[in-house]
Amino acid sequence: MFVQRPVFLGSLVLGFFLFFVNGQKCSKSSSLVGYESEFRMLQHQLRGVFTVLDDCSFRVSRFDMLSGSDVHWWGAMTSDFENMTDSGFVISDHKLNQTFNNQSFVVRLLDNVTWDSIGVVSVWDLPTASDFGHVLLSNATEQDSSSSKSESPPSESKDAATPGKSNNSEPLKAPTMFVNCKKLSDKYRLRWSLNVDEGYVDIGLEATTGLLNYMAFGWAKPNTTSNLMLNADVVITGIREDGFPFADDFYITKTSVCSVRDGFAAGVCPDTVYEGSDAVGSSVNNTKLVYGHRIDGVSFVRYRRPLNDSDNKFDFPVNATENLTVIWALGVIKPPDVINPYYLPENHGGVESENYGHFSLSLSDHVDECLGPLDADNKYDQGVIIADANAPLVVTAGPSVHYPNPPNPAKVLYINKKEAPVLRVERGVPVKFSIEAGHDVSFYITSDFLGGNASLRNRTETIYAGGQETHGVLSSPLELVWAPNRNTPDQLYYHSIFQEKMGWKVQVVDGGLSDMYNNSVNLDDQQVKFFWTIVGDSISIAARGEKKSGYLAIGFGSEMTNSYAYVGWFDRNGTGHVNTYWIDGESASSIHPTVENMTYVRCKSEEGIITLEFTRPLKPSCSHRDRPECKNMIDPTTPLKVIWAMGAKWTDGQLTERNMHSVTSQRPVRVMLTRGSAEAEQDLRPVLGVHGFMMFLAWGILLPGGILSARYLKHIKGDGWFKIHMYLQCSGLAIVFLGLLFAVAELNGFSFSSSHVKFGFTAIVLACAQPVNAWLRPAKPAQGELMSSKRLIWEYSHSIVGQSAVVIGVVALFTGMKHLGERNGAENVDGLNWALGLWVFLGVVTVVYLEYRERGRRRARNLSRGNWVLGNVEEDDSTDLIDSRGGFRDKDDEEGRNGGRSEIQLEPLK
């Protein structure tokens, strides 16, 4: 055991040593050793030189690239879409997740990768399947379906290297690579490569400028010291509306837009214009366009100019070794029209050294002032379509010419005849698509960058619109409407569900708050506007101040004390935050941070005006119910009291009195969430007060009085009790209807969501059933007959329904007081609640007293029935509402009473 351990350790050390030696040593048996090529730029301003060092490594020099998300060295056999995306693979552990500025380094291949298995070396972004740039090796051919965007291929020299050439050959040239580069301004660069033997210079102009802007460069008239633009020989370059480059020879006779009058041209005009229409295409225009593109918001054009031109009238000879004055400019260009066939530059304007300038240049000098790639602020301005709610977007399919994210399939999506543009939509504004791309292209909006049904790649995606059934043709287009809402992500993609990378990006931007939210109201003093949308069991809320402030706070409650507050503010770095608090006092120490389940939180400031937004559940889900935020529930059926405050400064640290508000609302505003309206906190509203009084008069006095008259006044002679009963009930029912109309008119309708409305409506239905019930009353039995079952059922139902209606009506009065307290504050209705309770108590006491009296009268009557004497003809009308025979004693009892037999007891006279 002890002997074997040293042997094992020795073998392990030897293994690591052999692995280290073999790992560092590579043979040079491949025919590609020494092969050199320049990277072809496709995206991210990639430039550089690629050189194969040995069988397992290569060197990259003069390397420029804007950073990506997850960038690797990628290998494939050919550069076509299918091979690059389906068969490509990572060839090195070396990652490129940074911006490179003219850097050089060595990259080592993975152990299982050989040059024989690679035909293309690419800089590849994995999440987006994007080819930033690549080089072709000897066993690969250029089959890339993406556009080169050049009108003629570059031709650097007769000795331009071919794949597999020896290491003594010149590098394979890329049109974006030059020997020299000079920085003209922060957004404009001049690149050039001089070929004295061939007698020409290749010039590249590169700028972060607008799509329809020009880039101008040229030589001033020799020996000119002032007004250098006049009589200058310049080349105007740019990118046309169709995305292709142009480069034209111009001569400046006046610092104005070119114009032709009476056959004479003046201004900044093409050379051919000065010679007339017969000279178009003649030798006066000796500038040759080589290449051009617009990538990542950067325009680039390469052209070739002879050093000594036969056209001595409009083109100056250039001595490559002499310092000559050159001029440059950037500006807006005027597109061709039916009269003028040229792109004509307008006044450059701007500030010298930013938009125009001049300097002394010798083409033979070596200049390298451009460290790193140009980085444009707007990288997708060349193909942006802004959706309009009133105009449909026509979706078709066509060949790939300028697809922005190579590699790409041969057929891609067009929107409004633009190839794969960036689509910009606004939240809250519906977008209408007219799908005419063919039945093999199903259009959809997805969260997946590549499209083509992410589930097939074992990825998840969220589909926001469209799907497998959204396809159509020109003769029968399919209409698709998509309404991005407040919670739609900022970045989405439109694609075909059957093919990857046919579409491009969807930028979702904020529209107006009124578009993104269904409801809005002004809070107290009209200084803060409150927005909200209820979807399912969550609510999205926004608040916007109407004046500048350091922070904006809104609270749910009658005042800041005992309220839940949401504060939007910005830190020192300008980052917006939305914090939540429970406030149980008036000092800074009474503001307690809480943790709420908020999503889609935003806080932005426009010219000092703060807008905060968030989404939260209506009912918080908490594991610890004793936390304050767990009680912060929002009931859409109950008015939400909202207050606001503004101040100069907020912090997520220790709050002090300095953080207290400088301006605040004077009173809360009750926001009716389901109705989309609001009203200021105030005392009892007059119309609702009338409603309450009328309902109290009906349910608290008239209707109970009618019931009491039917039960306790039957001992009165005649039918007086019946008239009192009928008049009180009819009057009470009429007042109930009038009170209901007052409430409906004031509140513009009513909802059955509150308990008050439920009880009140039930009581009204029962009260309305009583007149119908009385009209259907069965006849009273004749004297001596038994009461029918129908009559008995009617008497019981009439009594029970009437009494139930009054009881429920009284309950509705109490719930009405509670509802009024929620709307106006409990302190405003406490007195009314006590008064109503006292009135009900007195009513109950009165009923108890009357019932006691009635039972006493009933006992006396029963005792006197056996002691009647002659002449005692007093009629018995004092029986209970339901007599001993189980029936009501009402007006029908008078019938047959005089015709009935009476027993008279005779007593002796004393």
KEGU-228211 format. One record per residue (C-alpha): z, y, x; residue in one letter. Coordinates in steps of 0.02 Angstrom, whole numbers, padded with zeros to 5 digits, always signed. Each point is the difference from the previous one (the first is absolute). Example, Ala and Ser with C-alpha at 12.3 -4.5 7.8 and 13.67 -1.06 7.14 Angstrom:
BEGIN
+00390-00225+00615a
-00033+00172+00069s
// end
This chain:
BEGIN
+00000+00000+00000m
+00051+00124+00134f
-00143-00055+00112v
-00135+00021-00132q
+00046+00181-00045r
-00055+00078+00168p
-00163-00099-00008v
-00032+00064-00176f
+00036+00181+00047l
-00111-00014+00152g
-00144-00066-00105s
+00025+00141-00124l
-00005+00134+00134v
-00156-00079+00076l
-00083-00004-00170g
+00034+00185-00028f
-00064+00040+00174f
-00163-00096-00026l
-00022+00080-00170f
+00025+00173+00076f
-00124-00032+00140v
-00133-00075-00112n
+00029+00135-00130g
-00033+00139+00123q
-00152-00079+00081k
-00168+00002-00089c
-00166-00066+00060s
-00163+00098-00004k
-00118-00136-00054s
-00065+00086-00157s
-00170+00085+00008s
+00080+00149-00088l
+00110+00045+00147v
-00045+00178+00049g
-00085+00036-00166y
+00028+00180-00052e
-00034+00087-00165s
+00053+00154-00095e
+00086-00019-00168f
-00099+00038-00154r
+00102+00123-00106m
+00021-00049-00182l
+00167+00079-00048q
+00153+00089+00067h
-00101+00095+00132q
-00002-00151+00115l
-00082+00020+00170r
+00014-00096+00162g
-00076-00114+00131v
+00021-00188-00005f
-00010-00106+00160t
+00023-00188+00017v
+00113-00032+00151l
+00012-00190+00001d
+00009-00151-00115d
+00159+00059-00088c
+00009+00190+00009s
-00098+00161-00021f
+00027+00182+00042r
-00012+00147-00119v
-00023+00174+00074s
-00022+00177-00067r
+00068-00066-00163f
+00024+00119-00149d
+00059-00053-00173m
+00099+00068-00147l
+00145-00112-00048s
-00012-00133-00136g
+00127-00104-00092s
-00008-00172+00084d
-00141+00000+00128v
-00047-00149+00109h
-00139-00060+00114w
-00113-00106-00109w
-00135-00125+00039g
-00148-00070-00096a
-00168-00077+00038m
-00105+00133-00088t
+00033+00171-00071s
-00055-00035-00179d
+00121+00019-00145f
+00030-00183-00039e
+00027-00054+00181n
+00114+00146+00043m
+00110-00018-00155t
-00002-00188-00030d
-00017-00073+00175s
+00076+00137+00109g
+00165-00025+00091f
+00124+00090+00111v
-00043-00026+00184i
+00147+00085+00087s
+00185+00040-00020d
-00037+00178+00052h
+00023+00116-00150k
-00077+00171-00026l
+00120+00083-00123n
-00008+00174+00076q
-00117+00143+00039t
-00091-00019+00167f
-00052+00151+00103n
-00126-00042+00137n
+00105-00149+00058q
-00041-00153+00107s
+00083-00172-00005f
-00030-00187+00022v
+00005-00120-00148v
+00034-00186+00020r
-00075-00128-00119l
+00105-00130-00088l
+00010-00167+00088d
-00109-00088-00129n
-00137+00133+00002v
-00153-00007+00115t
-00150+00113+00017w
-00112-00138-00066d
+00086+00012-00170s
-00024+00189-00015i
-00158+00096-00034g
+00080+00161-00058v
+00160+00085+00060v
+00066+00117-00132s
+00145+00118-00025v
+00060-00065-00168w
+00128+00062-00126d
+00074-00154-00085l
+00068+00071-00164p
-00161+00091-00042t
-00124-00123+00081a
-00076+00150+00088s
-00110+00000+00154d
+00041+00159+00097f
-00132-00039+00132g
-00070-00145+00100h
-00107-00060+00144v
-00129-00138-00003l
+00003-00136+00133l
-00148-00100+00062s
+00014-00135-00134n
+00000+00122-00146a
-00131+00099-00092t
+00026+00158-00101e
+00000-00056-00181q
+00119+00132-00064d
-00038+00051-00178s
+00086+00167+00018s
-00102+00154+00034s
-00024+00073+00172s
-00035+00167-00082k
-00127+00042+00134s
-00181+00038-00027e
-00055-00066+00168s
+00086-00118+00122p
+00071+00071+00160p
-00098-00027+00159s
+00098+00049+00152e
-00109-00065+00140s
-00129-00127+00043k
+00134-00103+00084d
+00113-00011-00151a
+00096-00161+00018a
-00032-00151-00107t
+00130-00131-00043p
+00037-00117+00143g
-00068+00115+00136k
+00084-00004+00170s
+00149+00107+00041n
-00112+00120+00098n
-00091+00055-00157s
+00034+00161-00093e
+00114-00013-00151p
-00076-00032-00170l
-00001+00176-00072k
+00074+00056-00165a
-00061+00163-00078p
+00177+00067-00013t
+00035-00015+00187m
-00039+00139+00126f
+00037+00040+00180v
+00071+00173-00033n
+00100+00083-00138c
+00058+00179-00023k
+00123+00065-00129k
-00074+00150-00090l
+00145+00017-00123s
+00134-00109-00076d
-00128-00067-00125k
-00165+00009+00098y
-00058-00094+00156r
-00156+00000+00106l
-00052-00162+00086r
-00149-00025+00115w
-00082-00122+00121s
-00127+00067+00125l
-00153-00099+00056n
-00083+00106+00133v
-00125-00135+00047d
-00067-00010-00177e
+00014+00188-00024g
+00110+00007-00155y
+00179+00020-00055v
+00083-00092-00145d
+00120+00112-00095i
+00130-00054-00127g
+00083+00122-00119l
+00160-00059-00083e
+00111+00096-00119a
+00129-00020-00138t
-00094+00106-00124t
-00060-00008-00179g
-00138-00117-00055l
-00129+00137-00033l
+00045+00099+00155n
-00107+00025+00155y
+00038-00020+00185m
-00102+00115+00111a
-00021+00000+00189f
-00128+00080+00114g
-00043+00115+00144w
+00006+00188-00006a
-00149+00100+00060k
+00006+00008+00191p
+00077+00158+00075n
+00074+00052-00168t
+00177+00071+00008t
+00029+00061-00179s
-00043-00058-00175n
-00026-00174+00070l
-00053-00075-00167m
-00156+00107-00009l
-00157-00084+00070n
+00099-00158+00038a
-00075-00175+00007d
+00116-00112-00102v
+00000-00169-00086v
+00074-00011-00176i
+00072-00170-00042t
+00096-00075-00144g
+00010-00134-00132i
-00113+00009-00152r
+00056-00028-00178e
-00064-00179+00007d
+00110-00035+00152g
-00137-00001+00132f
+00002+00117+00150p
-00122+00137+00048f
-00031+00104+00158a
-00126+00143-00003d
-00057+00125+00131d
+00040+00180-00050f
-00035+00172+00072y
+00105+00152-00049i
-00088+00166-00028t
+00134+00074-00115k
+00179-00048-00038t
-00040-00039-00181s
-00062-00145-00104v
-00183-00040+00032c
-00123+00088-00115s
-00190+00011-00004v
-00084+00158-00066r
-00185+00039+00008d
-00026-00148+00115g
+00130+00058+00127f
+00162-00097+00030a
+00163+00082+00051a
+00179-00060+00020g
+00068-00168+00055v
-00159-00100-00026c
-00075-00165+00059p
-00128+00019+00139d
-00136-00069-00113t
+00027+00139-00128v
-00050+00133+00126y
-00164-00090+00034e
-00046-00022-00183g
-00025-00152-00109s
-00135-00070+00115d
+00125-00020+00140a
+00118-00114-00095v
+00027-00156+00104g
-00088+00075+00152s
+00068+00014+00175s
+00102+00156-00038v
+00141-00112-00063n
+00045-00102+00153n
+00174-00054-00054t
+00007-00187-00031k
+00136-00069-00114l
+00080-00155+00078v
+00147-00043-00111y
+00122+00072-00124g
+00141-00049-00116h
+00147+00064-00098r
+00153-00110+00022i
+00181+00039-00043d
-00044+00179-00044g
-00081+00032+00171v
-00184+00047+00011s
-00092-00061+00155f
-00183+00030+00048v
-00087-00050+00161r
-00167+00075+00049y
-00111+00008+00155r
-00072+00158+00076r
-00126+00016+00143p
+00061+00104+00146l
-00169+00084+00022n
-00094+00025-00163d
-00183+00040-00020s
+00049+00118-00140d
+00046+00154+00102n
-00001+00113-00153k
+00149-00068-00097f
+00082-00123+00124d
+00074+00052+00167f
-00013-00108+00156p
+00168-00068+00057v
+00047-00016+00183n
+00125-00143+00007a
+00087+00068+00155t
+00011+00182-00055e
+00139+00079-00101n
-00080+00060-00161l
+00078+00086-00151t
+00011-00112-00152v
+00052+00042-00177i
+00073-00105-00141w
+00052+00020-00181a
+00062-00091-00154l
-00039+00054-00178g
-00065-00037-00172v
-00179-00057-00020i
-00120+00032-00143k
-00089-00158-00061p
-00190-00002-00020p
-00082+00054-00162d
-00176+00008-00072v
-00041+00153+00107i
+00091-00040+00160n
-00014-00180+00070p
+00135+00025+00133y
+00189+00000+00010y
+00035+00181+00043l
+00166+00057+00076p
+00094+00144-00077e
+00119+00120+00087n
+00131-00099+00095h
+00139+00128-00033g
+00175-00042+00056g
+00085+00040+00164v
-00079-00006+00173e
+00046-00156+00099s
+00033-00091-00164e
-00165+00017-00093n
-00114+00070+00134y
-00003+00045+00184g
-00092-00004+00166h
+00032-00055+00178f
-00089-00037+00165s
-00060-00179+00022l
-00080-00100+00140s
-00063-00167-00062l
+00022-00081+00170s
+00188+00033+00003d
+00114-00144-00050h
+00114+00054-00143v
+00128-00109-00089d
+00105+00109-00115e
+00003-00112-00154c
+00156-00106+00004l
+00010-00107-00154g
-00096-00004-00164p
-00020+00140-00126l
+00112-00023-00151d
-00059+00080-00163a
+00122+00048-00136d
-00116-00061-00138n
-00081-00161+00055k
-00092-00041-00163y
-00078+00165-00052d
-00176-00066+00020q
+00010-00107-00156g
+00132+00058-00123v
-00027-00007-00188i
+00129+00086-00109i
+00015-00084-00168a
-00022+00108-00154d
+00075-00053-00166a
-00156+00060-00092n
-00135-00082+00109a
-00014-00188+00026p
-00018-00072+00175l
-00154-00110+00013v
+00033-00155+00106v
-00154-00085+00074t
-00038-00111+00149a
-00121+00031+00143g
-00036-00031+00184p
+00126+00048+00132s
-00056+00150+00101v
+00156+00102+00042h
+00143-00114-00050y
+00160+00080+00068p
+00092-00160+00048n
-00108-00119+00100p
-00034-00143+00005p
-00063-00007-00177n
-00113-00106-00111p
-00181+00046-00025a
+00031+00060-00179k
+00139+00123-00040v
+00058+00104-00148l
-00068+00172-00040y
+00087+00127-00111i
-00109+00138-00072n
-00136-00051+00124k
+00116+00023+00151k
+00030-00149+00112e
+00182-00056+00000a
+00075+00174-00017p
+00185+00039-00002v
+00047+00016-00183l
+00133+00131-00038r
+00090-00011-00167v
+00145+00094-00077e
+00153-00078-00077r
+00001+00021-00187g
-00188+00032-00011v
-00102-00147-00070p
-00148-00057+00104v
-00152-00075-00085k
-00116-00119+00094f
-00172-00057-00056s
-00025-00169+00087i
-00185-00031+00038e
+00013-00100+00163a
-00064-00165-00068g
+00080-00154-00072h
+00041-00066+00174d
+00112+00150+00037v
+00162+00011-00099s
+00079+00169+00030f
+00188+00021+00014y
+00135+00116+00067i
+00119-00092+00115t
+00142+00024+00123s
-00087-00116+00125d
-00101+00084+00138f
-00138-00130+00007l
-00021-00048-00183g
-00095-00158-00041g
+00150-00081-00086n
+00146+00005+00121a
+00073-00162-00068s
-00140-00094+00088l
+00071+00065+00165r
+00178-00047-00050n
+00044+00182-00026r
+00072+00088-00150t
-00077+00151-00084e
+00030+00110-00149t
-00151+00030-00111i
+00008+00170-00084y
-00165-00007-00095a
-00150-00114-00023g
-00018-00183+00045g
-00120-00144-00013q
-00072+00059-00166e
-00039+00179+00053t
-00184-00018+00044h
-00156+00076-00075g
-00179+00051+00035v
-00101+00158-00023l
-00067-00054-00170s
+00173-00051-00061s
+00137+00089+00099p
+00182-00042-00023l
+00124+00141-00027e
+00169-00009+00088l
+00136+00130-00025v
+00144+00012+00123w
+00145+00121-00018a
+00103+00012+00161p
+00177+00049-00043n
+00144+00081+00088r
+00051-00164+00084n
-00174-00048+00063t
+00002-00014+00192p
-00083+00134+00106d
-00127-00121+00075q
-00101-00132-00093l
-00173-00078+00020y
-00150-00037-00109y
-00093-00161+00038h
-00092-00147-00073s
+00108-00148-00044i
-00135-00119+00064f
-00037+00078+00172q
+00110+00079+00133e
-00024+00178+00063k
-00130+00061-00124m
+00099+00154-00048g
+00115+00124+00081w
+00154+00106-00029k
+00075+00081-00154v
+00110+00150+00037q
+00125+00028-00141v
+00065+00177+00003v
+00121+00091-00112d
-00077+00092-00144g
+00095+00128-00098g
+00173-00057-00053l
-00053+00022-00180s
-00136-00130+00031d
+00114-00126+00084m
+00139+00009-00130y
-00010-00023-00188n
+00128+00132-00045n
+00068+00163+00069s
+00120+00136-00054v
+00069+00160+00074n
+00184-00003+00039l
+00120+00144-00026d
-00060+00173+00058d
-00177-00068+00024q
+00030-00020+00189q
-00015-00189+00011v
-00124-00113-00087k
+00049-00179-00042f
-00129-00141-00012f
+00022-00181-00054w
-00090-00160-00048t
+00083-00155-00073i
-00084-00165+00039v
+00090-00159-00055g
+00180+00003+00061d
-00025+00137+00131s
-00025+00188-00002i
-00098+00107+00124s
+00070+00175+00021i
-00060+00157+00088a
+00074+00174+00014a
-00086+00153+00069r
+00079+00167+00038g
-00089+00160-00043e
+00063+00099+00151k
+00035-00032+00183k
+00161-00087+00049s
+00077-00109+00133g
+00037-00140-00121y
-00022-00041-00184l
+00127-00100-00101a
-00005-00066-00177i
+00147-00079-00087g
+00032-00106-00154f
+00148+00072-00094g
+00066+00153-00091s
+00053+00083+00164e
+00005-00040+00185m
+00173-00074-00018t
-00009-00180-00061n
-00188-00009+00026s
-00125-00105+00098y
-00103+00107+00118a
-00167-00026+00089y
-00032+00117+00147v
-00169+00027+00084g
+00010+00079+00174w
-00080+00003+00173f
+00075-00036+00170d
-00034+00089+00164r
-00155-00105+00031n
-00074+00052-00167g
+00025-00172-00077t
+00038+00001-00185g
+00147-00096-00074h
+00070-00035-00173v
+00187-00036-00002n
+00109-00053-00146t
+00180+00052-00036y
+00143-00014-00125w
+00090+00165-00024i
+00178-00002-00068d
+00056+00175+00044g
-00052+00177+00047e
+00028-00009+00189s
-00111-00074+00136a
+00124-00142+00024s
-00031-00053-00180s
-00183-00044+00036i
-00006-00186+00036h
-00160-00086+00063p
-00058-00147-00104t
-00127-00139+00028v
-00124-00016-00142e
-00149-00116-00013n
-00134+00133+00017m
-00182-00037+00042t
-00154+00106+00031y
+00110+00139+00067v
-00089+00159+00054r
+00051+00174+00046c
-00125+00132+00048k
-00001+00186+00027s
-00147+00115-00035e
+00028+00175+00064e
+00187-00025-00015g
-00005-00068-00178i
+00080-00172-00006i
-00057-00146-00107t
+00102-00161-00007l
-00056-00164-00079e
+00073-00173-00023f
-00001-00153-00111t
+00160-00086-00056r
+00050-00132-00128p
+00067+00059-00167l
+00150-00113+00020k
+00063-00025+00179p
+00026-00179+00054s
+00163-00004+00096c
+00107-00141+00066s
+00153+00114+00006h
+00017+00085-00168r
+00137+00117+00063d
-00122+00101+00106r
-00043+00170-00079p
-00188-00025+00007e
+00015-00158-00105c
+00048+00109-00147k
-00151+00113+00022n
-00099-00075-00143m
-00141+00089-00091i
-00025-00037-00185d
-00173+00061-00052p
+00060+00015-00181t
+00141+00120+00045t
-00034+00178+00061p
+00021+00012+00189l
+00094+00155+00055k
-00083+00072+00156v
+00064+00140+00111i
-00066+00069+00164w
+00053+00095+00156a
-00083+00075+00154m
+00069+00049+00168g
-00043+00047+00178a
+00050-00155+00097k
+00046-00182-00025w
+00049-00142+00115t
+00032-00186-00008d
+00157+00025+00104g
+00164+00084-00043q
-00029+00127-00138l
+00090+00167+00002t
+00013+00148-00115e
-00156+00070+00083r
-00100-00139-00081n
+00050+00056-00173m
-00136+00068-00110h
-00052+00182+00000s
-00080-00007-00172v
+00026-00123-00141t
-00039-00029-00183s
+00113+00086-00124q
+00003-00142-00124r
-00071-00175-00014p
-00161-00041-00087v
-00005-00152-00113r
-00159-00097+00039v
-00062-00116-00137m
-00081-00132+00111l
-00089-00098-00136t
-00067+00155-00088r
-00049+00099+00153g
+00093+00158-00049s
+00157+00095+00046a
+00121+00126-00069e
+00133+00107+00080a
+00183-00044-00020e
+00069+00105-00143q
+00120-00001-00145d
-00039-00085-00163l
-00177+00035-00053r
-00002+00084-00172p
-00121-00120-00085v
+00092-00153+00065l
+00161+00083-00057g
-00070+00016-00176v
-00053-00183+00009h
+00176-00052+00048g
+00082+00106-00135f
-00115-00067-00136m
+00030-00180+00053m
+00189+00032-00001f
-00014+00078-00173l
-00096-00152-00065a
+00089-00145+00087w
+00169+00081+00014g
+00019+00081-00173i
-00134-00029-00133l
-00042-00185+00018l
+00181-00056+00025p
+00049+00111-00147g
-00128-00086-00111g
+00073-00170+00043i
+00178+00061-00033l
-00051+00069-00170s
-00071-00169-00052a
+00159-00089+00050r
+00141+00118-00046y
-00062+00110-00144l
-00044-00128-00133k
+00161+00035-00095h
-00075+00169-00050i
-00068+00004-00178k
-00187-00014-00023g
-00131-00019+00139d
+00060+00143+00111g
+00035-00116+00145w
-00179-00066-00009f
-00075+00175+00005k
+00110+00049+00148i
-00050-00161+00090h
-00186+00028-00030m
-00001+00186+00044y
+00097-00024+00162l
-00107-00147+00058q
-00165+00087-00038c
+00057+00161+00083s
+00062-00093+00153g
-00162-00098+00017l
-00105+00160-00015a
+00104+00086+00136i
-00020-00155+00112v
-00190+00016-00011f
+00007+00187+00035l
+00110-00028+00152g
-00119-00134+00063l
-00148+00119-00016l
+00093+00134+00099f
+00033-00121+00144a
-00177-00068+00004v
-00075+00175-00001a
+00114+00061+00139e
-00022-00151+00114l
-00185-00030-00039n
+00038-00174-00064g
+00136-00121+00044f
+00020-00159+00098s
+00094-00156-00054f
+00067-00021+00176s
+00167+00088-00034s
+00144-00077-00099s
+00015+00157-00106h
-00177-00018-00067v
+00024-00186-00031k
+00159+00024-00102f
-00066+00152-00091g
-00163-00083-00049f
+00092-00156-00061t
+00116+00106-00108a
-00148+00095-00075i
-00091-00162-00042v
+00156-00068-00089l
+00024+00164-00093a
-00182+00000-00057c
+00023-00178-00064a
+00135+00056-00124q
-00112+00095-00124p
-00121-00146+00001v
+00145-00117-00026n
+00064+00103-00149a
-00173+00003-00080w
-00005-00191+00008l
+00175-00018-00080r
+00010-00149-00121p
+00066+00031-00176a
+00187-00013-00034k
+00052-00151-00103p
+00047+00025-00183a
+00181-00001-00056q
+00075-00169+00021g
-00144-00067+00107e
+00020-00058+00177l
-00078+00106+00138m
-00164-00067+00067s
-00018-00049+00182s
-00134+00135+00024k
+00117+00135-00065r
+00141-00065+00108l
-00110-00003+00156i
-00063+00174-00037w
+00174+00072-00021e
+00060-00074+00162y
-00158+00049+00098s
+00002+00178-00070h
+00180+00022+00053s
-00016-00081+00171i
-00163+00087+00049v
+00067+00171-00053g
+00162-00020+00093q
-00090-00070+00154s
-00119+00148+00001a
+00145+00122+00004v
+00090-00096+00138v
-00156-00009+00108i
-00036+00184-00038g
+00173+00048+00063v
-00032-00103+00158v
-00165+00095+00020a
+00099+00162-00008l
+00108-00056+00147f
-00150-00061+00102t
-00083+00165-00038g
+00150+00089+00076m
-00014-00112+00154k
-00186+00034+00014h
+00032+00186-00016l
+00129-00012+00139g
-00127-00082+00115e
-00121+00141-00033r
+00119+00148+00006n
+00150-00060+00098g
+00155-00084-00069a
+00102+00158+00006e
-00111+00082-00133n
+00026-00136-00131v
+00177-00059+00031d
+00064+00113-00139g
-00132-00064-00121l
+00046-00179+00043n
+00184+00033-00036w
-00041+00089-00163a
-00112-00141-00059l
+00130-00129+00045g
+00133+00097-00095l
-00114+00014-00152w
-00031-00188-00001v
+00186-00031+00019f
+00038+00113-00150l
-00136-00090-00099g
+00077-00168+00039v
+00173+00064-00051v
-00073+00068-00163t
-00083-00166-00040v
+00163-00093+00035v
+00094+00119-00115y
-00128-00013-00140l
-00003-00189+00018e
+00189-00002-00015y
-00007+00107-00156r
-00136-00107-00074e
+00095-00160+00028r
+00154+00079-00080g
-00101+00052-00153r
-00071-00176-00010r
+00173-00078+00001r
+00059+00120-00137a
-00150-00041-00106r
+00028-00185+00016n
+00181+00020-00054l
-00047+00104-00154s
-00134-00117-00065r
+00127-00109-00091g
+00100+00148-00074n
-00129+00099-00095w
+00055+00072-00169v
-00092+00060-00154l
-00080+00166+00035g
-00014-00028+00187n
-00187+00015+00008v
-00013+00064+00180e
-00148-00084+00082e
+00023-00089+00163d
-00114+00079+00129d
+00114-00019+00146s
-00055-00170+00060t
-00058-00034+00176d
-00178+00027+00053l
-00019-00187-00016i
+00100-00051-00154d
+00092-00162-00038s
-00160-00078-00059r
-00079+00031+00169g
-00112+00145-00056g
-00018+00188+00025f
+00076+00113-00132r
-00136+00129-00017d
-00091+00091-00136k
-00052-00166-00076d
+00182-00039-00039d
-00007+00125-00143e
-00123-00111-00092e
+00088-00114-00122g
+00171+00069+00041r
+00023+00073-00175n
-00074-00154-00084g
+00116-00121+00083g
+00153-00077-00082r
+00174+00069+00038s
+00165-00083-00023e
+00138+00110-00077i
+00182-00047+00012q
+00107+00058-00146l
+00182+00042+00028e
+00133+00037-00134p
+00043+00178-00033l
+00173+00053+00045k
// end
